[in-house]
Amino acid sequence: MCDTVFKLGDLIFHAVEDPFDGYRSYLNSINITNSDEARDTIFFHTPVARVQVWEGTGPNDFEGYEFRDISDGHCWLRIGTAHTDDLYPWFVFEYNPRRE
């Protein structure tokens, strides 16, 4: 679970892959979680950025959400489903730390 968990403010979220897809390639849902495993996940003590959540599309027919820094537009996190074509969708959970 901890590889698809993120925190906004005081809330911890879990991005869940579709359990009925044999390849586990679609985003099913994003849920607020209080599971023990999620609470044991290590998060930064201070926020790394203030973000705005964008819903939309992108490269590789991406459908989902982007968490963009409100100061410069840096995309910290992308969550959703992307498609090479109709036969090859994949679950997307991409954390993009700032490279300095």
DRENTORKOL-3810 file (N, C-alpha, C; in nm, 4 decimals):
REM DRENTORKOL-3810
@n.u->0.0813; n.v->-0.1198; n.w->0.0000; ca.u->0.0000; ca.v->0.0000; ca.w->0.0000; c.u->0.0853; c.v->0.1257; c.w->0.0000
@n.u->0.1942; n.v->0.1281; n.w->0.0739; ca.u->0.2648; ca.v->0.2542; ca.w->0.0955; c.u->0.3241; c.v->0.3133; c.w->-0.0323
@n.u->0.3341; n.v->0.2355; n.w->-0.1391; ca.u->0.3886; ca.v->0.2931; ca.w->-0.2618; c.u->0.2842; c.v->0.3722; c.w->-0.3413
@n.u->0.1591; n.v->0.3720; n.w->-0.2981; ca.u->0.0550; ca.v->0.4509; ca.w->-0.3650; c.u->-0.0220; c.v->0.5354; c.w->-0.2637
@n.u->0.0493; n.v->0.5795; n.w->-0.1597; ca.u->-0.0091; ca.v->0.6616; ca.w->-0.0537; c.u->0.0549; c.v->0.7995; c.w->-0.0588
@n.u->-0.0252; n.v->0.9030; n.w->-0.0369; ca.u->0.0271; ca.v->1.0396; ca.w->-0.0326; c.u->-0.0524; c.v->1.1196; c.w->0.0687
@n.u->0.0023; n.v->1.2330; n.w->0.1079; ca.u->-0.0592; ca.v->1.3136; ca.w->0.2129; c.u->-0.0785; c.v->1.4562; c.w->0.1639
@n.u->-0.1977; n.v->1.5081; n.w->0.1872; ca.u->-0.2291; ca.v->1.6489; ca.w->0.1615; c.u->-0.2816; c.v->1.7070; c.w->0.2919
@n.u->-0.2104; n.v->1.8047; n.w->0.3472; ca.u->-0.2507; ca.v->1.8582; ca.w->0.4766; c.u->-0.2426; c.v->1.7484; c.w->0.5808
@n.u->-0.3506; n.v->1.7288; n.w->0.6549; ca.u->-0.3546; ca.v->1.6252; ca.w->0.7583; c.u->-0.4165; c.v->1.4945; c.w->0.7098
@n.u->-0.4594; n.v->1.4890; n.w->0.5830; ca.u->-0.5272; ca.v->1.3703; ca.w->0.5305; c.u->-0.4310; c.v->1.2819; c.w->0.4524
@n.u->-0.4437; n.v->1.1510; n.w->0.4733; ca.u->-0.3643; ca.v->1.0523; ca.w->0.4001; c.u->-0.4564; c.v->0.9847; c.w->0.2989
@n.u->-0.4110; n.v->0.9784; n.w->0.1740; ca.u->-0.4885; ca.v->0.9205; ca.w->0.0650; c.u->-0.4193; c.v->0.7961; c.w->0.0108
@n.u->-0.5001; n.v->0.7044; n.w->-0.0423; ca.u->-0.4481; ca.v->0.5827; ca.w->-0.1050; c.u->-0.5077; c.v->0.5714; c.w->-0.2443
@n.u->-0.4217; n.v->0.5689; n.w->-0.3465; ca.u->-0.4662; ca.v->0.5463; ca.w->-0.4842; c.u->-0.4752; c.v->0.3959; c.w->-0.5046
@n.u->-0.5922; n.v->0.3488; n.w->-0.5469; ca.u->-0.6196; ca.v->0.2057; ca.w->-0.5555; c.u->-0.6324; c.v->0.1630; c.w->-0.7011
@n.u->-0.5571; n.v->0.0594; n.w->-0.7374; ca.u->-0.5713; ca.v->0.0015; ca.w->-0.8707; c.u->-0.6999; c.v->-0.0795; c.w->-0.8768
@n.u->-0.7550; n.v->-0.0941; n.w->-0.9965; ca.u->-0.8794; ca.v->-0.1689; ca.w->-1.0152; c.u->-0.8577; c.v->-0.3160; c.w->-0.9803
@n.u->-0.9243; n.v->-0.3662; n.w->-0.8747; ca.u->-0.9018; ca.v->-0.5055; ca.w->-0.8335; c.u->-0.9626; c.v->-0.6083; c.w->-0.9290
@n.u->-1.0499; n.v->-0.5684; n.w->-1.0188; ca.u->-1.1137; ca.v->-0.6615; ca.w->-1.1112; c.u->-1.0418; c.v->-0.6694; c.w->-1.2446
@n.u->-0.9392; n.v->-0.5882; n.w->-1.2624; ca.u->-0.8603; ca.v->-0.5911; ca.w->-1.3839; c.u->-0.7442; c.v->-0.6867; c.w->-1.3594
@n.u->-0.7396; n.v->-0.7952; n.w->-1.4317; ca.u->-0.6368; ca.v->-0.8963; ca.w->-1.4107; c.u->-0.4954; c.v->-0.8448; c.w->-1.4202
@n.u->-0.4744; n.v->-0.7371; n.w->-1.4959; ca.u->-0.3405; ca.v->-0.6800; ca.w->-1.5100; c.u->-0.3164; c.v->-0.5676; c.w->-1.4099
@n.u->-0.4202; n.v->-0.5298; n.w->-1.3323; ca.u->-0.4121; ca.v->-0.4210; ca.w->-1.2350; c.u->-0.3609; c.v->-0.2936; c.w->-1.3015
@n.u->-0.4229; n.v->-0.2568; n.w->-1.4129; ca.u->-0.3694; ca.v->-0.1469; ca.w->-1.4904; c.u->-0.4516; c.v->-0.0191; c.w->-1.4907
@n.u->-0.5668; n.v->-0.0158; n.w->-1.4288; ca.u->-0.6489; ca.v->0.1042; ca.w->-1.4262; c.u->-0.6538; c.v->0.1621; c.w->-1.2852
@n.u->-0.6685; n.v->0.2951; n.w->-1.2755; ca.u->-0.6973; ca.v->0.3569; ca.w->-1.1471; c.u->-0.8428; c.v->0.3281; c.w->-1.1135
@n.u->-0.8684; n.v->0.2738; n.w->-0.9953; ca.u->-1.0037; ca.v->0.2458; ca.w->-0.9498; c.u->-1.0585; c.v->0.3629; c.w->-0.8704
@n.u->-0.9837; n.v->0.4071; n.w->-0.7682; ca.u->-1.0323; ca.v->0.5147; ca.w->-0.6814; c.u->-0.9171; c.v->0.5758; c.w->-0.6032
@n.u->-0.9441; n.v->0.6910; n.w->-0.5448; ca.u->-0.8531; ca.v->0.7547; ca.w->-0.4503; c.u->-0.9328; c.v->0.7734; c.w->-0.3222
@n.u->-0.8864; n.v->0.7102; n.w->-0.2147; ca.u->-0.9617; ca.v->0.7077; ca.w->-0.0896; c.u->-0.8834; c.v->0.7718; c.w->0.0243
@n.u->-0.9536; n.v->0.8374; n.w->0.1145; ca.u->-0.8922; ca.v->0.8785; ca.w->0.2404; c.u->-0.8748; c.v->0.7518; c.w->0.3222
@n.u->-0.7589; n.v->0.7358; n.w->0.3856; ca.u->-0.7325; ca.v->0.6133; ca.w->0.4597; c.u->-0.6807; c.v->0.6437; c.w->0.5994
@n.u->-0.7120; n.v->0.5559; n.w->0.6906; ca.u->-0.6586; ca.v->0.5616; ca.w->0.8263; c.u->-0.5982; c.v->0.4280; c.w->0.8647
@n.u->-0.5628; n.v->0.3466; n.w->0.7660; ca.u->-0.5087; ca.v->0.2142; ca.w->0.7959; c.u->-0.3779; c.v->0.2270; c.w->0.8733
@n.u->-0.3458; n.v->0.1251; n.w->0.9507; ca.u->-0.2213; ca.v->0.1246; ca.w->1.0282; c.u->-0.1005; c.v->0.1376; c.w->0.9362
@n.u->-0.1046; n.v->0.0683; n.w->0.8235; ca.u->0.0080; ca.v->0.0733; ca.w->0.7301; c.u->0.0285; c.v->0.2148; c.w->0.6770
@n.u->-0.0794; n.v->0.2835; n.w->0.6422; ca.u->-0.0687; ca.v->0.4205; ca.w->0.5915; c.u->-0.0180; c.v->0.5151; c.w->0.6998
@n.u->-0.0653; n.v->0.4981; n.w->0.8221; ca.u->-0.0201; ca.v->0.5847; ca.w->0.9320; c.u->0.1267; c.v->0.5632; c.w->0.9633
@n.u->0.1797; n.v->0.4440; n.w->0.9339; ca.u->0.3210; ca.v->0.4150; ca.w->0.9590; c.u->0.4115; c.v->0.4638; c.w->0.8461
@n.u->0.3537; n.v->0.5122; n.w->0.7380; ca.u->0.4315; ca.v->0.5652; ca.w->0.6265; c.u->0.5038; c.v->0.6919; c.w->0.6721
@n.u->0.6256; n.v->0.7096; n.w->0.6287; ca.u->0.7040; ca.v->0.8267; ca.w->0.6677; c.u->0.6767; c.v->0.9394; c.w->0.5685
@n.u->0.6300; n.v->1.0517; n.w->0.6211; ca.u->0.6062; ca.v->1.1717; ca.w->0.5412; c.u->0.6958; c.v->1.2836; c.w->0.5940
@n.u->0.7208; n.v->1.3844; n.w->0.5102; ca.u->0.7956; ca.v->1.5017; ca.w->0.5556; c.u->0.7180; c.v->1.5695; c.w->0.6683
@n.u->0.7896; n.v->1.6258; n.w->0.7658; ca.u->0.7237; ca.v->1.6965; ca.w->0.8760; c.u->0.6673; c.v->1.8307; c.w->0.8308
@n.u->0.7323; n.v->1.8926; n.w->0.7343; ca.u->0.6827; ca.v->2.0189; ca.w->0.6798; c.u->0.6473; c.v->1.9969; c.w->0.5336
@n.u->0.5466; n.v->2.0647; n.w->0.4836; ca.u->0.5073; ca.v->2.0456; ca.w->0.3427; c.u->0.6214; c.v->2.0794; c.w->0.2472
@n.u->0.6310; n.v->2.0033; n.w->0.1381; ca.u->0.7319; ca.v->2.0326; ca.w->0.0364; c.u->0.6817; c.v->2.1373; c.w->-0.0621
@n.u->0.5494; n.v->2.1571; n.w->-0.0678; ca.u->0.4926; ca.v->2.2545; ca.w->-0.1612; c.u->0.3451; c.v->2.2766; c.w->-0.1305
@n.u->0.2940; n.v->2.3845; n.w->-0.1844; ca.u->0.1490; ca.v->2.4055; ca.w->-0.1886; c.u->0.1075; c.v->2.3719; c.w->-0.3311
@n.u->0.0100; n.v->2.2836; n.w->-0.3445; ca.u->-0.0271; ca.v->2.2346; ca.w->-0.4771; c.u->-0.1731; c.v->2.2626; c.w->-0.5092
@n.u->-0.1991; n.v->2.2631; n.w->-0.6380; ca.u->-0.3350; ca.v->2.2677; ca.w->-0.6896; c.u->-0.3550; c.v->2.1379; c.w->-0.7666
@n.u->-0.4715; n.v->2.0764; n.w->-0.7514; ca.u->-0.4999; ca.v->1.9499; ca.w->-0.8184; c.u->-0.5718; c.v->1.9795; c.w->-0.9493
@n.u->-0.5174; n.v->1.9256; n.w->-1.0586; ca.u->-0.5739; ca.v->1.9429; ca.w->-1.1921; c.u->-0.6263; c.v->1.8082; c.w->-1.2395
@n.u->-0.7463; n.v->1.8081; n.w->-1.2920; ca.u->-0.8014; ca.v->1.6862; ca.w->-1.3531; c.u->-0.7936; c.v->1.7040; c.w->-1.5031
@n.u->-0.7506; n.v->1.5978; n.w->-1.5711; ca.u->-0.7458; ca.v->1.6132; ca.w->-1.7150; c.u->-0.6721; c.v->1.5027; c.w->-1.7849
@n.u->-0.6193; n.v->1.5372; n.w->-1.9010; ca.u->-0.5519; ca.v->1.4411; ca.w->-1.9871; c.u->-0.4104; c.v->1.4887; c.w->-2.0145
@n.u->-0.3292; n.v->1.4001; n.w->-2.0714; ca.u->-0.1912; ca.v->1.4346; ca.w->-2.1018; c.u->-0.1300; c.v->1.3351; c.w->-2.1966
@n.u->0.0045; n.v->1.3282; n.w->-2.1979; ca.u->0.0736; ca.v->1.2353; ca.w->-2.2877; c.u->0.0288; c.v->1.0919; c.w->-2.2652
@n.u->0.0369; n.v->1.0098; n.w->-2.3693; ca.u->-0.0047; ca.v->0.8684; ca.w->-2.3661; c.u->-0.1517; c.v->0.8542; c.w->-2.3285
@n.u->-0.2338; n.v->0.9492; n.w->-2.3717; ca.u->-0.3769; ca.v->0.9475; ca.w->-2.3396; c.u->-0.4008; c.v->0.9324; c.w->-2.1902
@n.u->-0.3209; n.v->1.0019; n.w->-2.1109; ca.u->-0.3339; ca.v->1.0004; ca.w->-1.9653; c.u->-0.4670; c.v->1.0623; c.w->-1.9248
@n.u->-0.5370; n.v->0.9957; n.w->-1.8325; ca.u->-0.6584; ca.v->1.0476; ca.w->-1.7711; c.u->-0.6424; c.v->1.0359; c.w->-1.6212
@n.u->-0.6496; n.v->1.1476; n.w->-1.5516; ca.u->-0.6327; ca.v->1.1408; ca.w->-1.4070; c.u->-0.6097; c.v->1.2767; c.w->-1.3466
@n.u->-0.5182; n.v->1.2819; n.w->-1.2504; ca.u->-0.4965; ca.v->1.4024; ca.w->-1.1709; c.u->-0.3483; c.v->1.4366; c.w->-1.1663
@n.u->-0.3200; n.v->1.5664; n.w->-1.1702; ca.u->-0.1843; ca.v->1.6159; ca.w->-1.1525; c.u->-0.1844; c.v->1.7123; c.w->-1.0352
@n.u->-0.0834; n.v->1.7010; n.w->-0.9502; ca.u->-0.0676; ca.v->1.7863; ca.w->-0.8332; c.u->0.0458; c.v->1.8829; c.w->-0.8642
@n.u->0.0093; n.v->2.0071; n.w->-0.9000; ca.u->0.1063; ca.v->2.1052; ca.w->-0.9479; c.u->0.1336; c.v->2.2126; c.w->-0.8430
@n.u->0.2610; n.v->2.2468; n.w->-0.8307; ca.u->0.3050; ca.v->2.3519; ca.w->-0.7389; c.u->0.2426; c.v->2.4845; c.w->-0.7809
@n.u->0.1798; n.v->2.5541; n.w->-0.6868; ca.u->0.1141; ca.v->2.6798; ca.w->-0.7238; c.u->0.2140; c.v->2.7909; c.w->-0.7515
@n.u->0.3395; n.v->2.7757; n.w->-0.7084; ca.u->0.4374; ca.v->2.8818; ca.w->-0.7315; c.u->0.5014; c.v->2.8762; c.w->-0.8696
@n.u->0.5217; n.v->2.7554; n.w->-0.9244; ca.u->0.5913; ca.v->2.7471; ca.w->-1.0531; c.u->0.5346; c.v->2.6422; c.w->-1.1486
@n.u->0.4276; n.v->2.5709; n.w->-1.1097; ca.u->0.3657; ca.v->2.4724; ca.w->-1.1981; c.u->0.4325; c.v->2.3363; c.w->-1.2002
@n.u->0.5399; n.v->2.3168; n.w->-1.1199; ca.u->0.6063; ca.v->2.1855; ca.w->-1.1159; c.u->0.5040; c.v->2.0774; c.w->-1.0800
@n.u->0.5009; n.v->1.9685; n.w->-1.1557; ca.u->0.4094; ca.v->1.8577; ca.w->-1.1291; c.u->0.4758; c.v->1.7602; c.w->-1.0321
@n.u->0.4279; n.v->1.7597; n.w->-0.9065; ca.u->0.4842; ca.v->1.6734; ca.w->-0.8033; c.u->0.4346; c.v->1.5294; c.w->-0.8141
@n.u->0.3076; n.v->1.5126; n.w->-0.8547; ca.u->0.2479; ca.v->1.3796; ca.w->-0.8546; c.u->0.1440; c.v->1.3689; c.w->-0.9653
@n.u->0.1439; n.v->1.2543; n.w->-1.0349; ca.u->0.0403; ca.v->1.2220; ca.w->-1.1345; c.u->-0.0203; c.v->1.0885; c.w->-1.0947
@n.u->-0.1541; n.v->1.0845; n.w->-1.0937; ca.u->-0.2254; ca.v->0.9614; ca.w->-1.0584; c.u->-0.3367; c.v->0.9416; c.w->-1.1603
@n.u->-0.3460; n.v->0.8237; n.w->-1.2189; ca.u->-0.4537; ca.v->0.7968; ca.w->-1.3134; c.u->-0.4276; c.v->0.6732; c.w->-1.3954
@n.u->-0.4747; n.v->0.6777; n.w->-1.5191; ca.u->-0.4582; ca.v->0.5684; ca.w->-1.6144; c.u->-0.4068; c.v->0.6272; c.w->-1.7451
@n.u->-0.3082; n.v->0.5612; n.w->-1.8040; ca.u->-0.2572; ca.v->0.6009; ca.w->-1.9351; c.u->-0.2782; c.v->0.4836; c.w->-2.0304
@n.u->-0.2728; n.v->0.5115; n.w->-2.1604; ca.u->-0.3001; ca.v->0.4086; ca.w->-2.2617; c.u->-0.1987; c.v->0.4191; c.w->-2.3741
@n.u->-0.1385; n.v->0.3056; n.w->-2.4093; ca.u->-0.0617; ca.v->0.3003; ca.w->-2.5330; c.u->-0.1603; c.v->0.2887; c.w->-2.6475
@n.u->-0.2591; n.v->0.2041; n.w->-2.6302; ca.u->-0.3761; ca.v->0.1936; ca.w->-2.7169; c.u->-0.4844; c.v->0.1251; c.w->-2.6332
@n.u->-0.5942; n.v->0.0882; n.w->-2.6915; ca.u->-0.7034; ca.v->0.0303; ca.w->-2.6131; c.u->-0.6664; c.v->-0.1006; c.w->-2.5430
@n.u->-0.5658; n.v->-0.1698; n.w->-2.5917; ca.u->-0.5290; ca.v->-0.2989; ca.w->-2.5333; c.u->-0.4281; c.v->-0.2874; c.w->-2.4203
@n.u->-0.3594; n.v->-0.1743; n.w->-2.4073; ca.u->-0.2507; ca.v->-0.1643; ca.w->-2.3109; c.u->-0.2619; c.v->-0.0423; c.w->-2.2191
@n.u->-0.3634; n.v->-0.0400; n.w->-2.1338; ca.u->-0.3695; ca.v->0.0677; ca.w->-2.0349; c.u->-0.2760; c.v->0.0355; c.w->-1.9179
@n.u->-0.2348; n.v->0.1387; n.w->-1.8443; ca.u->-0.1562; ca.v->0.1130; ca.w->-1.7246; c.u->-0.1863; c.v->0.2152; c.w->-1.6164
@n.u->-0.1766; n.v->0.1681; n.w->-1.4932; ca.u->-0.1977; ca.v->0.2492; ca.w->-1.3740; c.u->-0.0790; c.v->0.3441; c.w->-1.3582
@n.u->-0.1076; n.v->0.4704; n.w->-1.3320; ca.u->-0.0025; ca.v->0.5713; ca.w->-1.3178; c.u->-0.0024; c.v->0.6251; c.w->-1.1751
@n.u->0.1121; n.v->0.6181; n.w->-1.1102; ca.u->0.1366; ca.v->0.6851; ca.w->-0.9819; c.u->0.2804; c.v->0.7313; c.w->-0.9883
@n.u->0.3012; n.v->0.8538; n.w->-1.0338; ca.u->0.4351; ca.v->0.9053; ca.w->-1.0593; c.u->0.4657; c.v->1.0216; c.w->-0.9658
@n.u->0.5571; n.v->1.0008; n.w->-0.8743; ca.u->0.6075; ca.v->1.1066; ca.w->-0.7869; c.u->0.7272; c.v->1.1685; c.w->-0.8556
@n.u->0.7273; n.v->1.3008; n.w->-0.8700; ca.u->0.8341; ca.v->1.3712; ca.w->-0.9398; c.u->0.8992; c.v->1.4736; c.w->-0.8468
@n.u->0.9997; n.v->1.4314; n.w->-0.7684; ca.u->1.0650; ca.v->1.5286; ca.w->-0.6811; c.u->1.1368; c.v->1.6337; c.w->-0.7642
@n.u->1.1521; n.v->1.7483; n.w->-0.7055; ca.u->1.2212; ca.v->1.8579; ca.w->-0.7748; c.u->1.3683; c.v->1.8216; c.w->-0.7881
@n.u->1.4231; n.v->1.8380; n.w->-0.9055; ca.u->1.5641; ca.v->1.8082; ca.w->-0.9320; c.u->1.6390; c.v->1.9406; c.w->-0.9370
@n.u->1.7320; n.v->1.9568; n.w->-0.8451; ca.u->1.8031; ca.v->2.0852; ca.w->-0.8375; c.u->1.9503; c.v->2.0657; c.w->-0.8530
END
